[in-house]
Amino acid sequence: MADAHLWWIGQGRPGFERFGLTVDVDGERVWLDRPDHPAPVGVRGDGKGGAIRT
């Protein structure tokens, strides 16, 4: 999670309005400003069988 925080700071602390999500047959992709600029996304368990995106 610290890596994601450092990435966010390095990108100028962007607000949520700059992030996007593409969902298609190939899966999900989170991006910043444009689809060819991916945002780092990790998955950790939530202890309930689900996933939390970090």
Backbone as a chain_set.jsonl record, in Angstrom:
{"seq": "MADAHLWWIGQGRPGFERFGLTVDVDGERVWLDRPDHPAPVGVRGDGKGGAIRT", "coords": {"N": [[0.823, -1.187, 0.0], [2.013, 1.203, 0.623], [3.599, 1.666, -1.618], [1.663, 2.329, -3.542], [0.731, 4.713, -2.47], [3.011, 6.341, -2.657], [3.234, 6.388, -5.45], [0.88, 7.781, -6.089], [1.412, 10.304, -4.909], [3.603, 10.987, -6.485], [2.318, 11.395, -8.896], [1.176, 13.797, -8.619], [-0.851, 13.913, -6.741], [-3.531, 13.151, -7.692], [-7.072, 13.748, -8.066], [-10.161, 11.857, -7.686], [-11.614, 12.244, -10.019], [-9.884, 12.106, -12.116], [-9.299, 9.501, -12.593], [-9.985, 6.44, -14.328], [-11.863, 3.571, -15.453], [-11.674, 0.687, -17.299], [-13.565, -1.917, -18.536], [-13.683, -4.96, -20.059], [-13.745, -7.806, -22.314], [-11.196, -8.7, -21.858], [-10.649, -8.156, -19.238], [-10.288, -6.044, -16.305], [-9.156, -2.678, -16.134], [-7.53, -0.112, -14.497], [-6.982, 3.336, -14.812], [-5.147, 6.445, -15.172], [-5.991, 9.574, -16.195], [-5.883, 8.79, -18.98], [-6.626, 5.874, -20.972], [-4.224, 4.56, -21.776], [-2.429, 4.963, -19.774], [-1.811, 3.309, -17.235], [-2.884, 2.767, -13.833], [-1.377, 1.677, -10.818], [-2.604, -1.28, -9.418], [-3.498, -3.356, -6.803], [-4.484, -6.417, -5.191], [-5.904, -7.459, -2.221], [-6.915, -9.746, 0.263], [-10.062, -9.452, 2.006], [-10.734, -10.815, 4.207], [-13.234, -11.876, 4.184], [-13.738, -13.378, 2.045], [-13.89, -11.828, -0.175], [-12.489, -9.232, -2.232], [-10.258, -6.498, -1.925], [-9.456, -3.611, -3.553], [-6.313, -2.137, -3.812]], "CA": [[0.0, 0.0, 0.0], [2.918, 2.357, 0.631], [4.002, 1.925, -3.005], [0.561, 3.03, -4.203], [0.713, 6.076, -1.942], [4.131, 7.054, -3.274], [2.871, 6.597, -6.845], [-0.137, 8.829, -6.091], [2.117, 11.564, -4.661], [4.417, 11.247, -7.673], [1.44, 11.808, -9.999], [0.601, 15.1, -8.293], [-2.016, 13.699, -5.863], [-4.733, 13.341, -8.509], [-8.393, 13.471, -7.512], [-10.862, 10.711, -8.27], [-12.145, 12.563, -11.342], [-8.856, 11.832, -13.134], [-9.162, 8.054, -12.756], [-10.988, 5.767, -15.132], [-11.89, 2.119, -15.395], [-12.109, 0.015, -18.515], [-13.948, -3.312, -18.317], [-14.032, -5.614, -21.314], [-13.539, -9.255, -22.281], [-9.837, -8.966, -21.397], [-10.572, -7.911, -17.802], [-10.46, -4.675, -15.803], [-7.95, -1.861, -16.09], [-7.679, 1.203, -13.881], [-6.032, 4.228, -15.442], [-5.115, 7.849, -14.77], [-6.081, 10.545, -17.292], [-6.182, 8.174, -20.276], [-6.509, 4.412, -20.869], [-2.869, 4.026, -21.975], [-1.62, 5.345, -18.608], [-2.389, 2.489, -16.157], [-2.613, 3.034, -12.417], [-1.064, 0.42, -10.14], [-3.723, -1.835, -8.654], [-3.214, -4.63, -6.15], [-5.651, -7.034, -4.563], [-5.632, -8.179, -0.981], [-8.133, -10.315, 0.814], [-10.728, -8.674, 3.039], [-11.081, -11.715, 5.303], [-14.624, -12.314, 4.017], [-13.851, -14.056, 0.765], [-13.928, -10.852, -1.256], [-11.208, -8.59, -2.518], [-10.189, -5.045, -1.772], [-8.47, -3.035, -4.457], [-5.441, -1.185, -3.123]], "C": [[0.874, 1.26, 0.0], [3.374, 2.688, -0.785], [2.928, 2.69, -3.755], [0.495, 4.48, -3.741], [1.828, 6.913, -2.562], [3.85, 7.341, -4.751], [1.888, 7.763, -6.959], [0.501, 10.205, -5.871], [2.927, 11.962, -5.893], [3.609, 11.714, -8.872], [0.775, 13.158, -9.713], [-0.65, 15.025, -7.444], [-3.337, 13.893, -6.615], [-6.017, 12.998, -7.761], [-9.077, 12.341, -8.257], [-11.357, 10.982, -9.682], [-11.14, 12.302, -12.46], [-8.672, 10.341, -13.393], [-10.292, 7.505, -13.602], [-10.854, 4.27, -14.979], [-12.407, 1.6, -16.722], [-12.389, -1.439, -18.156], [-14.362, -3.881, -19.662], [-13.725, -7.102, -21.199], [-12.143, -9.639, -21.794], [-9.66, -8.729, -19.896], [-10.828, -6.455, -17.455], [-9.118, -3.963, -15.809], [-8.289, -0.498, -15.497], [-6.607, 2.102, -14.467], [-6.181, 5.648, -14.91], [-5.04, 8.71, -16.018], [-6.427, 9.95, -18.654], [-5.92, 6.664, -20.185], [-5.102, 3.849, -21.072], [-1.904, 4.443, -20.86], [-2.156, 4.594, -17.384], [-1.977, 2.952, -14.764], [-2.303, 1.696, -11.757], [-2.242, -0.027, -9.272], [-3.278, -3.166, -8.078], [-4.494, -5.166, -5.544], [-5.188, -7.711, -3.296], [-6.951, -8.681, -0.452], [-8.74, -9.422, 1.879], [-11.134, -9.531, 4.225], [-12.486, -12.256, 5.202], [-14.836, -13.01, 2.681], [-13.906, -13.122, -0.42], [-12.535, -10.289, -1.491], [-11.33, -7.092, -2.314], [-9.117, -4.56, -2.717], [-7.636, -2.017, -3.679], [-4.543, -0.5, -4.116]], "O": [[0.487, 2.277, -0.576], [3.522, 3.862, -1.125], [3.237, 3.602, -4.522], [0.23, 5.376, -4.542], [1.609, 8.062, -2.945], [4.189, 8.414, -5.249], [2.042, 8.629, -7.82], [0.166, 11.162, -6.569], [2.936, 13.126, -6.292], [4.149, 12.36, -9.769], [-0.084, 13.607, -10.473], [-1.437, 15.971, -7.421], [-4.165, 14.711, -6.215], [-6.049, 12.085, -6.936], [-8.629, 11.922, -9.324], [-11.506, 10.047, -10.469], [-11.514, 12.28, -13.633], [-7.96, 9.961, -14.322], [-11.406, 8.028, -13.598], [-9.865, 3.766, -14.447], [-13.456, 2.028, -17.204], [-11.554, -2.111, -17.549], [-15.265, -3.366, -20.322], [-13.474, -7.601, -20.103], [-11.926, -10.772, -21.364], [-8.615, -9.072, -19.343], [-11.487, -5.726, -18.196], [-8.079, -4.56, -15.527], [-9.217, 0.177, -15.942], [-5.455, 1.691, -14.608], [-7.183, 6.005, -14.291], [-4.108, 8.576, -16.811], [-7.192, 10.551, -19.408], [-5.077, 6.231, -19.4], [-4.812, 2.757, -20.584], [-0.691, 4.286, -21.001], [-2.881, 5.176, -16.577], [-0.874, 3.457, -14.554], [-2.908, 0.682, -12.107], [-2.794, 0.753, -8.497], [-2.739, -4.009, -8.796], [-5.476, -4.437, -5.404], [-4.201, -8.447, -3.294], [-7.995, -8.082, -0.706], [-8.019, -8.711, 2.58], [-11.796, -9.051, 5.145], [-12.902, -13.031, 6.063], [-15.969, -13.208, 2.243], [-13.962, -13.578, -1.562], [-11.539, -10.82, -0.999], [-12.395, -6.506, -2.513], [-7.987, -5.048, -2.683], [-8.173, -1.154, -2.984], [-3.73, 0.342, -3.735]]}, "num_chains": 1, "name": "protein.A"}
